[in-house]
């Protein structure tokens, strides 16, 4: 995960898809769709970045740029049911559960 604010470059919240799927599997969040029961989820992201939720209301309406929460979104491969998760939470889980590297081969 890299840190950058330039358009076209990965943002600090960009997570490789294989890590996103590993996190959901590790958390037990890889269940079938609650609407149709389909088991395949697809990752929804834009060409340059992942989506975010903009917070509006109260003091947030006066902030510039508006406050936002980066989210990771998945949708059902069958009925298109959409689910969203705070990306920062996924990053924290990945940091606490690093990918296990296979041991080097013995010679």
Helices and strands as residue ranges (DSSP letters): H 17-27, E 41-44, E 52-54, G 58-62, E 68-76, E 82-86, H 87-96
